Each structure stands twice: as C-alpha cells, then as structure tokens.
Amino acid sequence: MSQIHDDYDDLAALLQQALNGSLSFHKGLADRPVAARKQDTGLPQELPSTGVGGADALTDFLARYGDRLSASAGPRFLGFVTGGTTPAALIGDWLAASVDQNSASPGDSVATAVTVQALDWLKQLFNLPAADFDGAFTTGATAANFACLLAAREWAGEQAGYNIAQKGLAGGPTIRIYSACPHASFVKVTRFLGLGQDAIVPVDRIGDTEAMDPDALDRALAAADPAEAKIVCASAGTVTTTAFDDLIAISAVCKRHNAWMHVDGAFGLFARTVPELAGRTAGVEFADSITVDGHKWLNVPYDCGFYFTRRIDLIERAAGAMPAYLDVAGGGLPHYMNRALEGSQRFRALPVWLTLAAYGADGVRQIVRNNCRQAGLLAAWVERTDGFELLAPTSLNIVCFRGVPPDGHSDPDGWNRALLSAINDTGLVYLTPGAYGGKGGIRAAFSNWMTRDDDLDAVTRALIMGRETVLTEEREDA
Ligand SMILES: Cc1ncc(COP(=O)(O)O)c(C=O)c1O
C-alpha cells in the first residue's frame, strides 16, 4: 500500500507527468494517424501482484500503447458523429476526476447545484422554456433516449390508470411507438424497457427523404386502436442525411391523438443555436421529451448526454429508489439518482459548465456554423470531382457520398467498403460507412471545434489516394 501513499505524496509530479503526456497527445493530434495502425495490446499479460507505482505505470502505458490511441478528439476524425473536447471542457473533466464528486445526491457538495445550473444554461442555449422542462445528465444519447422512453412508458400506463413502474408491463396498456427513422439507440432502448422493437410502427417518410410525413402519422394514429397508448419518436437530425421531422406539424398531430412526443436531437438540436438553422428545430419546444448529446457537438469529453422532459415526475416515479440510507436532505435540490439508471454519477455537469462559461453560447454557435460550412465545402468538392458522388444533399454537418466504381462493376457497395478502408489507411482522416437510397457509401460528419478549413485539403487528398489505391489493386488483380 505504501506505493499509493508515495504516489499521493508525489501527486504534483504525477499530475505533471500526466499533463506532459496529455499535452504531447494533444499537440500531436493533428499529425498522428487518425485511426491507430495497431489497436491490440499484444500478448496477454499477467495481473501484477506487486505494482510499479503510478509514474512507472503511466510511462509503461504510454510507451506500450500511446501510439495505438485514436485521434478521435482531433480535427480529421469525421466518423460517426464525434465531438472533440474544448480546452475548458478538458480541464473541467480533469477537475471532475480530481474532485471526484458524486453528483447523484445533494446534501454534501455544490456539485448538484452546478448540475442544475448547467442544465439550465443548456435550456437557454437551446431556447427551451425553462419552466416547462426539467432533466438530467446521462452517459450519452442512448441513455437519454432510455430515460425519455421510460417517462413515455410511465405516461402510457398513466393513460390507462395503471402504474407500470409498480406493476410491470404485463397488465398494462398496449404501447406503440410511431417513428419514421429512429436512431438505432432508440430501437435498442425499446428492448431494454420491455416494449420490444416490434412496438415501433414505421411511419411513411416524405418522398425519398428520412423525414416523417406528418399526414401519414396522422392517418396511422387515427387508424390505431383508441385503447392503445401512443408514443411518437421524431428526429431532429438523422445520422445519415441530417433530416429533421416537421416538429410543429408532428406536435399538432400528437396533440390531436393524445400521443407522447419524443424528439431525438442528439446532435441536430444544436442547429437551434444558430439563427439561420434554428427553424429546422421549430416545434421541439412542444415535445414531451428531448434527447441531446454532450460528447458530440457540445465538444465535451466522453461520456456525456442529457435529456429534458415536461414530466420529470414520471421519471422520478419510475427511476426513484430512495432507501433510508440514501434519503439525505437536499435543500430542495434534485436527487439525480432518481432521474437516471445510474445510482452514483460522475460530475458530468462540470465540463459542460466550464465550456459554457468559457466560450458562451457564441462559442457553441461558432463551432456549429464552422462545421456546417466545412461539410458544405466537402460536399461541393464531391459534387465537382470525378469518381465521387453525393448520396444525399448536405444540409447540416454530414456528407453522405460514395465513390463511383468503374463502369459495370458488379458490387458497388463492396467497392465502396474497400474504398473506405483505403481512405482510412492513409491515416489522414477517419470516415465511417453509411447507406442511403439503397446504396452503400461513406459518411463524413463534422462536429469537432478543432477542424479547420485546411483540414479539408488533407481529407480530399485522402479520398483521391484511397480511390487510386483501390483502382490500382483492382488493375493488379485483373
Ligand atoms: C440521433 C442520435 N441518437 C442517439 C445517438 C446515440 O448516442 P450515444 O452514442 O451518445 O449513446 C446518436 C449517436 O450518433 C445519434 O446520432
């Protein structure tokens, strides 16, 4: 045990060593291969019975694996929807680990009050009526979707005078979820919540877009069994084409048919921070529950998401677990453990608070604007460059495109998978797959504050190099 005490006595040196390691990682972010070339840990290692102390352990870790880390926090990681970390969010997250607060319960720390304040700032950022919504931080948008669907499920029981949290689903009402393009994580949480993914009723989309047709929703709800409890899951930004459902029309339909309206705005809700894009989210203020991610466009480190709902009481009823030993006096502050799956909770609000305090709403707006502009620039390049084509118009921060295979190629999707891997092998960029309109392709999602217009040169270079590699390999194989 003396090693722990020795380390603690030498905490300044240890923290300095971690600082140096972090600094060299960050300063090298733009130059390291975006996806690590090696990602394994090598041979299995025996658990040491005697440790080496923090300094040697850190040195060993960085020597072994430092170059096997992804540059996912860097400017050219355009896979999935991946935010980086602002400097203030980074120090906030460090501080959160240092001070090691459990913000799930009030009574001993300002952490709970800061959590309330950070959520309040987020409501202001997204221009949501503060008095109507309450919420909590989660580990991400999947967990936020989980909390929101939990609230919706409780509401469904309430409609039938039945307490699902108390009695379980078996004797409760039939619950159906109407959605046009739910995110995979929403489908996943239907399973966790015992509803099953077959509870999702697909609603027609508008033309060949990913957006829900509100008239089709209206017809589907009108035709549904009146005894069934209806939940609508709308999208504010789909991952492939960044489609936004018409939330004003959908809220009117939900009202007409007494349906719960959930909006998944994991990253798309950030459009609301920019006046010229805000209209796309109009109507979200009428939602019953809203999912948002922090570790995407807010650029706070993993893991962070949050949700808002008009019916926090339903979540507290369903998630509440207050044995005597946890029932501390909170001075009117929420017990956040009653608002999420997790009991103990990391001080997730701190990086959020710090980044919002450091850069304000303007800082967020600037990131969103830049990333959308950069996506537009890449989309324009794809459009004007032979050998590439857009699969969908780019209207926010995501470019969905593909390489055009040689004439008559038998497997264009397979060819694009090979192209994607060749592009990523350049180390200049990291892109991930996508599919739209029955065609497999590639997605580039811009959501990092650090990305600069110069980075686009490296990205387009990687696309050209990737294409040349695949064509050359094909010629050699022929
Ligand atoms: C619209 C949407 N919802 C939910 C999620 C799930 O987010 P997380 O990975 O933070 O759980 C994502 C992630 O890309 C998303 O884009």
The ligand as an ORCA input file, in Angstrom:
! r2SCAN-3c Opt
* xyz 0 1
  C     -29.647     10.863    -33.362
  C     -28.825     10.029    -32.406
  N     -29.417      9.494    -31.323
  C     -28.732      8.755    -30.445
  C     -27.397      8.504    -30.607
  C     -26.661      7.649    -29.606
  O     -25.695      8.414    -28.978
  P     -24.644      7.861    -27.922
  O     -23.618      7.134    -28.721
  O     -24.126      9.078    -27.266
  O     -25.349      6.968    -26.966
  C     -26.732      9.055    -31.715
  C     -25.309      8.786    -31.966
  O     -24.794      9.004    -33.052
  C     -27.465      9.854    -32.628
  O     -26.874     10.420    -33.691
*
